[in-house]
Each structure stands twice: as C-alpha cells, then as structure tokens.
C-alpha cells in the first residue's frame, strides 16, 4: 500500500520534514517489506507546497537524498496570514462587497508586484500536477491507500490554500463511492480538469481510498491575531471534504508565553490536564514530539493498512456513503479526532468523553516491570452511551502481525495434515486466505485478495495477515488496542538527542490513543477558537482584509455557526 504526504505551508513542511526524517532513520528507504511512505527506489512519497520559497527549499536541500526536486512547489508572494488569500489566490482581483469593482491590488495589505502575481498565477495547478505525478508512482505498490495532508490552521497558506487543495484532491484523486461514480457527469469532470490545468494528465490516473488531514491547532493566545478566523474557515471547508481530521495541539507541547504568578514565563504547556508531554521551547522540539506521537498511528510505516484501520474503527459511520463526486462521506457528528498520550497524571478531563477509541500500545520503548504492559482506562474515558450499549465486543485486542502469522502457519499445518499433505503451495496459500486468523473475519472477495496479495511482487506471501484489518470488522468494536513495536534504530535516534524533549518522551511514553470525542476538545480548543472568531466578526476586527480577499463577514458567520452546531450535536450523540 502507498500513502502520499502533501505538506502545505511553513508549519506543514517543517512537520513533514521531521516526519520523514524520523521515518528515514530506521527505514533508509530500503527494507524487506516496503514502507507505504517510500517508493522502491527509496524516495519519499511526499509533495512540498508553500507560497514562499525559503522553507521548502531548505527542507528539500536537507533531504535531497530522498525528496524529489520536481515535488517541490513554491510561490513568491506568501499569503499574509489571510485565509482568503490562501483559498482564492493573489492573481485575479476579487470584488469588494462595497462597490463590486475594487481589486485586491488596491489594498496595501494584499498588494503584490506584477511578477509575484504572474509567478503565483498557476500555484494551484503546479501543486495538483505534482500530486498527480506522485500518485502515478504508486503503481509500484499493491494499492493507493491514502493522501495525508499536513498543515496548520493558523496561517494563510496552511489554512486557506490547504482547504482549497483538499477540495481539489477529493475531486481529482480520491475514489468516489459507487453511487457518486454512477451519477457523475463526464462533461463536468472534463471542465474541472481543464480549469485546474490537468487536462490530458489524468488518463490512467490512480485514486486513493482516503483523504486524511493532520492539522496543527494554534495556541489560544500568542501566535497570530487572525488565527481564530483562519482556523474557523479552514475547519468548515475540511469538514466537508476529508474523511478525518487528526488535530495536533501546539498548546500541549509549547511553553506558555503568559506571565505566571511570580513573573516567570514559559514554565509549562497550557494543556487540559497533567501530561507526560515535556514542554518545548522551539517549534523544532515541538515537531519532534508531535511526530513521535503520530508515527504509531501509521504503524511506524512498517505495516500497510494503518489509515484504513484507523478510520474504519474510529469513524465507521464515515465509510461507504458518499454525497457526490468530490464530496466526503456524509454522516452526523464531528470528523475531528484528538490524540491522548499515555500514561497521564489524571484522566479526569476525558471522563465520559470518548465514543470510540483506538489505543496504540507501544512496546520496546519504556522499560516496565515484568508482566506490566501499556494500558488505558477505557472504563473512565468511554461515554455513557457506549457503556449503556454493553456490547460484548466493546473492547478488542488486535494481535501483532508476527503472532497472526504464527497462528496462520499452525492452521496451515493442521489443514495439510488433514488432507494427507497434498495440494502443493497454491492450495496452502488459498487455505491461508480462507481460514487464517479469527473465524469471525468477514470473507474477502477474490479481487480484494489479489490487491492485498500483490505487495511488491510477492504473489501470496504477504496476505491479509499483513494488515491490521485481517482479524474482524473493526467497526464492531468501539474500543480497540493495537500493539506496535518501536523500531530500535528510531529509539536510538530519540535517545541520541539526549536532553531534548523527545528523548524524555521516548523513555516515558507507553502508547497513544486516538479518540472520537468532542467534549474535552470543544472546551479546550474548538469553542474558544469559534468564540474568538465570532467576537472579531461582531466588532469588525480584520474584516476589511478578508473582504478585500473575497471573504465576507456572512461567510465567516456561517462557518462558525455550522461548526458549532456540528460540534454541539456530537457531544449529545
């Protein structure tokens, strides 16, 4: 399987830089089981996009041994921390609501030189073409699992352009549902390709199954004056075009800039509860810690199926129902997921919050007492609704890959003994598909068998047992534990950083839980951002800049009202 990472904006590229740096420390782009994040030739499956050249050029230069130069897309003018400039661009003048004819260039804040406008005129087209080329390279993999979008919710490029790019990716590069595909209009598709500069390029195109956003939420104070407006507009768009949003919080890892009682600054992060996350003084340290939390979700790039297993289990209602070509699966409730590293000093902030959860228990890192393993108190954080359901399969343990392979081999030996040893290799492989693992596992169609089996030329050896989805339907279990092992080289890399926060985290981290919960998330992050955006609209703060870029106050008001309604309903579900 393959996962293409699209890094947008300064934050997205710096986070992606650390993401692939840590992956490369133990993969070196060449392993017996290929990583979803690297091609056969050891190059990273990533596209770097930013409206300014400085950051992307630096990232590409540092990692030129695994980043392709043609995958770097840069602009010249920036987006001025304005969601409207990021979403609509800077080439065409946008009508001002007051007179209908005033151009964006008439306003000093967003005025750009002519050469900058020309250079950025095809910025979106160049980004889509780079994604197309990288998607085409996934032909060397068994399947195209997902496109992962790394970006911030605060800046102009990370919020505005990432939202626009997510809509285009959903339309051009994500597999639609059968109903949406049957009702699609070929003429409309051709027109959209022509408008986006992709005419003639999508012949034989490859589409991913999922679009996942890894978004960084800003601290509530001290980053950008326009961050609440940008975050509100970005989340409103993303909620309609991505399959899931994993929200990372700067407030959990960055030291607070507020002055304490004794006049001291930056003593601890402003998280909701006592946490094992060490305070970080720089964005470099924060990115190291955040990536160390995120890598277990993707099974450290060693096993395929990480994104599919996560989304199908934590957001099962999102799968299988599309509202149209280019539209994300429709369902009630929030699509925003939060991360909970363990162990925590207290789980009181998450008491009764989680409707569904997936705990990645990390083995090989923290040294514990014999017989003691990573745990999480599901009975504390699960919501009253899940407790009332009383499902006998409410808590399930997904076995590690090696254990599943051992079980499958034992099953094959028993079958061969019963059949008198006949049948040959082909029959044994078929029996593994039919009988391996949990007997409750749903039957797999022959076409799907073929896609799973053809991993880098291995006809049947890397079968369904190589996927964490092989046991049973994950949507049946609201809470699942997935054992993962941290690679030794990666652990050595963390420890080698010595006094850095990520080295301290590596010695204490037991696991990471992905929670489908909104109560704590609303109280600590989302509702304060929406309230700040509503206040700015009410007093008219910064609205002239957004109106000049084509974003009206009515649009901002619609965004925060609809988001607040969705998030409030999610608390009641």
N, C-alpha and C positions, 0 to 999 in steps of 0.2 A: 504494500500500500504506500501511497505517497501523500504528503502534506506540504503544500506550498505556503510559505510565510510571506505576507506582504507587510512591510514595515513603513509606516506613514508618519511623517513629521519628525521633529527633533527627538521627542520622547520615544516614539515608536522605534526609531533607528538605534538609539542608544540602548533601549531594552533588547532589541533584536541582536545588537552587537554582542551583548552579554549572553543572550540565549544561545547563539551559535558558538560562541567562544567556549562555554561550558560543555556543550554537546561535543565539540571537536576535541576537547581534552582527552576524552576516552574513546571516541569513535575513530578519529583520524580519517573520517570519510571512507573507511575501507574496513569492512568486517564480514564475518561469515554470513550473518543474517543482516542484510542491508537495512539501514535506518530509513524511516519514512521521510526524514528531513534531508537526506543526501542522495545524489544520483550515483550511478555505478562508478563514474569516474571520480568520485569523492568531492564533487562540487555541491554547495548548499542549494537547496530549493527555496530561494528567497528572492524577493524583489524589493529594492530600496527606493523609496519615494519621498522627496521633500521639496518644498518650494524654494529653498535656499541651498546653495551648493556645499557649504562648509562642512556640515555634519556628515552627509552621505559620502563625500569624498574622503573624509577621514576614516570612516568605517570601512569603506572599500579598500583603502590603501593598507590599513592594518591587517585586513583579512583577505588580501588578494590571492592567497593560496587556495581559498575555497569559495570566493564570491566572484561571479562572472561580471566583467565590466559592462556588458550590454544590459545587465539587470539593474543598473543604477540610473534612476530617473530624477533629474534635478531641475529646479526652476531658478529664476533670478530675482524675483521681486518679493518673496515672502507673502504672508497673509495677515500681518499686523494684529494677531490675536483676535481676529474678527471672523466669526463663523460664516457670515455672508460672503466674504471674500474667498474663503476656503471652498465653500459649496458652489458658488456661481463663477468664480474665477475673476480675473482682472482685465481680460482682453476687451470684452464687449461692455459698453456703458449700460448701466442698469437704470431704469426710470425711477425718478424720485417721486414719492407719492404726492408731494405738494403741487408740482407743476406738470409732472408726467414727461418732461423732456430733459431735465437736468441730468448730466452724465456723471458717472462716478469720478471721472478725472477732474471735475470741478471742485471736489472736496479735498483739501490738502492732506487729510489723514490717509486717504487711499490713492493719492495721486502717484502714478508710476510713469517713468520715462517711456518713450515710444519703443526703444529697443527692449525694455523689460516686458512690455505688453506683447511684443512680437515673439519674444523667446518663450513666454508662458502661454501663448495662444493655444498650443497643442499639448499642454501639460497633461491633461486627462487622457488624450489619445495615446501619448507615449507611454503612460503608465499602463493602460489597458493592453497595448501591444507587448510590453514586457511581460505582463502576466500571461498573455496568450502563449508566448514563446516558452515560458517556464511550464505552463500547463501541458504544452505539446511534448515536453521532455518526459512527462510522467508515463509515456508509452512504454518505458523500460520497467515499469512496475506492474504489479498484479491489478491494481485499481487505484483510482484517484479518490482518496478518502475525503479530504477537506482542504479548504483555504482558510488560513489563520491570519486575522488582521490584528496587528499590533499598533496601538495608537493611544494618544492622550485625549481626555475630554475637555481640556482647558484651552489649548492653543488654537489658532485659526486653521492651520493645516491638519493637525491631529483630530480636531473635532469636525470642521466643515468639510474639508476635502475627503477625509476618511469616510464621512457619511455619504457623500456623493459617490465615492469609489465603491462603497459597499452595495449601493443600489445597482451600479453597473455590473459589478461582479455577480450579483444574484441573477441578473438578467442574462448575461453572456456566458457565465462559467459554472453555474450551479444547475444540477439536474433537476428539472421540474417534476412535479407529481404527474401521474398518468392522466388525471383529469385535466390538469393545466396544459399538458402537452397536447391532448386531444382537441382542446378548444383554442389553441394558439393560432394566430394569424401570421402566415409566412410573409405577407407583404409588410406587416408591421415590424416583424423581425428584421427584414432586409432594410427597411427605412432606419431602424435603430442602429444597425451596423454601419450604415452609411454616415449617419450623423456623428457616430463615435469614432469614425476613421478606421473601422475594422472590416470594411467591405472586401470580400475575397479572401480574408485571412482565416475565417472560422470554418473552412472546408476541412472535414475530418477532425473537427475540434474534440477535445476531451473535457468533460464536465465533472466537477467534484460533487460529492453527495451532500456535503455540509459546508456552511459558512459560519465560522466562529469568530467572535470578536474578543480580543484580550485588551480591555480598556483600563487605563490608569485614571482613577478619580483624584482630583486635586485635594489638598488640604482646604479646610473650610475658610481659612484666612491666611493671607501672606503670600500667595502665588501670583494671581492675575486679577485685576479689577473686573474683567469681563468673563471670568471663568464660569460663573453660575449660568449666564446666558448661553455660553458656548456648550456647556455640558447638557443643559436642558434641550436645546435644539438638536444636538447630536444624538442623545438617547432616544428622542422622539422618532428620528429617522431610523436609527439602528433597530429599534423595537419592531419595525415593520419589514425588515429585510434580512435579518440574520437569524440563525437557528438558536443561538445562545450568546449571552454576554457574560464573560467572566470578569468581574470587577476587582481590580487591584487598587489598594488604597495607599496613597502617599502618607496619610496620617498614621498608618500603622507602623511605618518604619522610619519616617523622617522626624528629627527632633523638632519640638515646638519652638516657634520663634517668639512666643509670648513671654513676657517677663513674669517670673514667679513671685512668691511672697517675699523672698529675700533679695529680689532684684537679679536673680540668676536667669540666664536664658538657655534654651535648648537642652533641658535636662532629660526629657523623655518624650516618646511619641504620644500623640493625643488619641490613642485607641480607646475602645469602649470598655476594656477590662484588662487586668494584669495579663501580660502575654510573654511568651518566650522570645519574641522577635526583638533582637537587640537594636538600640537606637543607632541611626545612621546620620552622619554629619554631611555627607555629599550624595549627589544623585548616583554617582558611580557605586558607592556602597549600597545604596537603596536598590539599584538594579540587580546587584549580585544577590541580595537577599530575596528579592521578588522572584528572580529566575530560579533560585534554589527551591522556592515553594511551588513553582509552576511545573518544573520538569517531571515530578512524579505523576502528574495528571496525564502526561503523554508517555508514561511508562519508560522514561529516560530514553526514548527513541529506539528502544531495543525490540519492542514487540508491536506489531501493527494492531489497528483497531482501537486505539486509545480514545479518539474523539467520538467514534460511533458508540462505544460502550458507555462513555460519559453521558452523552446527550440522550441516548435511548433510556437510560436508567434514571437520570435526574430530571429530565424534561420529556417524559414519554409522550405527553399529550401533543408535543410539537411535531411528532413524526407522522408522515403519511398523509397529511391533509394539506393541500396547497390551495391558496385562494386565487391563484392566477399565475401566468407566466411572469417570472421575475418577482413574485411575492413569496414571503416566508410563510411557513405553515401557520395556519390560524389556530388559535386556542386562547382561552381566557387565562388571565394571570400574567405574572411578570416573567420575562425571559432572562432576568439578571441573576447571576449566581455569585455567591461570595465564598471566600476561602477562609478556613479556620485551621491554623497550625496547632498541633498538639505536642506536649501537654500544655494546658492553660492553667493559670493560677486559680481561675474560677470560671465556671460555665454559666453563671447566673445571667449574664447579658443575653445568652442564647436560649434560655429556658423556654421550652414550649414553642420555639420559633420554626423549626425545620419541618417541612412537609416531606421532603425526600433528601437523601444524603448519600454520598459516596466517599468512603474513607480509604485513602491510600496509605497503608501501613508500611513504613519504610524499615527494611531490615538491612543490617550491615553497617549502620551508621552509629547511632548511640549505643553505648555499652550498658546493658542492664543486668539485673540479677538473673540467674538461671531459672528458666521456666516462666519468666515475665516477658511479655511482648507488648507491642503498641496497642492501645485501646482508646476508645472514645465513648463517653456515656450517652448512647443513643436515647436511653430512657429519660434523660434530663432534657435534651435539646429537641426531641420529637414533639410535634404539635399534638394538641388534644384530639384532633381529627384522626391522625394516624393511630393514636393509642386506642381510640374508640373502635376503629376498624377491626383491630385484633386479628390481623392476617397471620396465619400460621407460618407464612413465608416472609414475614416482615423483615427479618434480618438474615442476610445470606452472606456466606463467605465464598468469594471466588478464589479457587485454588491457583497457585502459581503454575506457570507453564510447564516447568520440569515435572511437577507432580502429576499434571494431567497427562503428559506424555508417558510417564511410567505406568499410569493406570491403563492407558490405551494399549501399551505393549503387552501388559498382562492379559488384557481382554483378547488381543490377537492370538496369544499363545494358547489360551483356552479354546478359542474357536478352531484353530488349526488342529489341536488335539482331538476335538470332537469330529472334525472332518477327515481324520486319518492322515493329516499332514499334506493333503493335496491342495491344488488350487493355484500355487505359484504366487508371485509377488503382486500381480494385479488383483487377485481375489482378496489377498490380505489388506491391500490398500483400500479396497471397497468396503471391507468389513470395518475398517477404522472409521470411515465416514459414517457408517450406519450405526455402529454400536459403541464407539468411544465416548467416554465421559458420562455425564448424568443421563439416565434413561428418560428424564423429563424434557431433555433438549428437543426443541422443535425440529422436524425433518427439514433438510436443506434441498432445494431444487438442484437438478444437475447443472444448470447454468451457473448457479451461485457456487457450486462445488468447484467448477472449473476456474472461476475467477479467484477463489481462495487458494486453489492448489498451485496456480501458475505464478509462484513467487520466485522471480529471478531464475527461471529455467528449471526449477525443481518441480517435477510433474505432480507428485502426490506427497512428497515427504513433509512439506510444510503445510499441513492440512488445517482443518478447523481448530485443532488443538493449539495452534499458534496464536489464536485470537482469544482475548479475554471474554468474548461473547459466546464461546462454544458450549458453555455449561447449560444454560437455560435462558429463557427470555428475561432480561434484566428489568424490564418494566414491571414485572410481577412483584418485585421487592422494593419497598420504599427506602430501605437502608441496606447498603452493601459494603463489605470490606474487601479491598483488593490488595493483596500482599505484593510489594515491589521491592527489589533489591537495588541499592545504590551502587553503581559501578565503583570498583576500587580506585581506579585512576581519578575519577571525579572526586571521591572522598579525599584522596591525597592532594588534589588541587585545592580543595577547600582548606584543609589543614595547613597547606603550604603558605596560605595567605596570612597565617599567624594571627596577629591581633585584629584582623578585620572582623566586622560583624558577622559575615557569612561563616567564618571559621568557628565562631562561638555558636552560631545556629546549628552547624553540622554536628556538633558534639551533643546537642540537646534535643534536636528535632526527632520526634517519634513518627509523625505522619501528618498528612494534610487532608482535611475534609472539604469536599465541595458541597455546599448546602443550597438547596432551593428554599430560601427563607427570605422574608421581606420585612418582618417586624424590626429586627435589630438594624438591618440595612437601611430601612426608611428613617429610623430615629437618628442614626449616626451620620448618614451620608446624603441620601437622596432627598428627603424632605427639607433639610436645611438648604441644599442647593436650589430646590424649586422655590422655596420661600424667598431666598435672596433674589432669584430671577423675577419673581412676582413683584417684589419691592422695587427693583430697578425699573420695571415697566411702569409701575404706578407713579414714580417720581420722575420718570423720563430720563433716567441716567443712561448715557451712552447710546440712546436710541437714534440720534442723528447719524452715527457711524453705521449702524445696522440698516437704517432706512436707505442710506446712500448706497449700500451694497445690495439692496433688493429685499431686505428682510423687514417686514412691517411689525409694529407692536402687536397687531392682531395675531400674527403668526406665532410670535413668542408666547402670547397668552394662550393660544390654542394648544401649544406644545406642553406647557406646564400643567394646564388643566387636564388634558387627556392622560398625561403620565401620572398625575396624582390620582386620577380615578382608577387607572390600572393597578397602581401600587396599593391603593386602599382596598380594592377588591381582593387582591392577593392575600392581604392579611386576614380577610374574612373567610377565604376558601378553606 
